[in-house]
């Protein structure tokens, strides 16, 4: 997320809209991946575990 201002700046400086599109796509992806339906936030430590559980749709046991 720290690179978003740089990408928007690069888009303005170069006149290339691809940089701002990359920034917008990344921000949308991050919002979908890290913000739950109840608007709480998934912290990085739990992100991988929750994503994996969504992919497998099964309960995971950590040994």
C-alpha positions in Angstrom: 0.0 0.0 0.0 3.0 2.3 0.5 3.6 2.4 -3.3 0.2 3.7 -4.2 1.2 7.4 -4.0 4.2 6.7 -6.1 2.2 4.9 -8.8 -0.3 7.8 -9.0 2.6 10.2 -9.2 4.2 8.2 -12.0 0.9 8.2 -13.9 0.7 12.0 -13.7 4.3 12.6 -14.6 4.4 10.2 -17.5 0.9 10.7 -18.7 0.5 6.9 -18.7 -2.8 5.8 -17.2 -1.5 2.2 -16.7 0.3 3.3 -13.4 -2.9 4.6 -11.9 -4.8 1.6 -13.0 -2.3 -0.7 -11.3 -2.6 1.3 -8.1 -6.4 1.2 -8.2 -6.4 -2.6 -9.0 -4.0 -3.2 -6.1 -6.1 -1.2 -3.7 -9.2 -3.0 -4.7 -7.5 -6.4 -4.3 -6.1 -5.5 -0.9 -9.5 -4.2 0.3 -11.2 -7.5 -0.8 -8.5 -9.6 0.7 -8.1 -7.9 4.1 -11.5 -6.4 5.0 -14.2 -8.9 6.1 -17.9 -8.6 5.4 -18.4 -7.1 8.9 -15.7 -4.5 8.1 -13.2 -5.9 10.6 -9.6 -6.3 9.3 -7.7 -9.5 8.8 -4.2 -8.9 10.2 -1.2 -10.3 8.2 -0.6 -13.1 10.7 -4.0 -14.6 10.1 -4.3 -13.7 6.4 -2.7 -16.8 5.0 -4.6 -19.1 7.3 -8.0 -17.6 6.5 -7.2 -17.5 2.8 -6.2 -21.2 2.8 -9.3 -22.1 4.7 -11.4 -20.4 2.1 -9.7 -22.2 -0.7 -10.0 -25.7 0.9 -13.4 -25.0 2.6 -12.2 -27.4 5.4 -11.1 -27.0 8.9 -7.3 -26.8 9.3 -5.5 -28.4 12.2 -2.1 -26.9 13.1 0.1 -29.5 14.8 
